[in-house]
C-alpha cells in the first residue's frame, strides 16, 4: 500500500485500483519494471522522475511544475 506521506504515489495507486489494473499490468503499460512500480507505490523517495512520469502518463495523468507566487512583505 502506498505511503500516504507521498501524495503522488498515494494518488497513483488509487487511480490504478480505480482502473482495476494490477501492478503487473500497469508496469507493462507504462514501460517500467514491476519492481520499479512497486517501489514507487511503496513511497520510495528515490524513484526517478522519468519513471514517475511514465506511470502517471499510463494512468492518464501528468506531472507539472508551476511557479509559486512570492508574497511581498513590508520589509522587501
N, C-alpha and C positions, 0 to 999 in steps of 0.2 A: 504494500500500500504506500502511496506517495506520502512523503513527509509534508504536513500542512505548513511547515515553515518555508517551504519552497513553493510559492503560489503558482509558478509556471508549470512545474511538474504535477502539482495537485490538479490543476485545471486540465492539463493534457490527459492525465489518467481518467478523469471524469468524462472527458469527451470520448476517449477510446471506449470506455464502457457504454456510454450513450449510443455510440455507433455499433455496439455489440461486436467489437473487434477483440481478438485475443492479442496478447503481446507479440506472438509469433507473426500473426497476420499484419499487424501494424508495422513491425520491423521490416517485413518484406516489402510492403507498400512504400515505406519511407526510404528504403535502400540503406538501412543501418543494421548492424548486427543485433541479435536478440540480447546479448549481454549489455550492449550499449544502451538499449532501450530500458532494460531492467534497472541499470544503474541510474539512469535519468529519473525514472519513476520513483526510485528509492530516495531521491533527493540528493544524489551525488553532486557536489558543488563543482566538480572538475569536468563535467560534461562539456565537450567542445561546442562552441556556438553553432558551427556548421551542422552538427548532429541534432541539436535542439531545433534549428530551423527546418531541417528535413522532416522531423517528427511532426512539428506544428503544421507544416505545409500539407503533409499527408492527412492531417485532421481538418484541413480547410481553414487554417489559421495562419497568421504571420506574426513575426516578432518585429516590432517597430521601436524606433528610438525617437523621442521628441525632446526638445529643449524645454526645460522648466523656466518659467519667467522668474527672474530675480526680483524680489521685492525691494524697493528702495527704502532705506531707513533715513532718519533725520541726520545722522552723522556721516552720510556719504556725500 
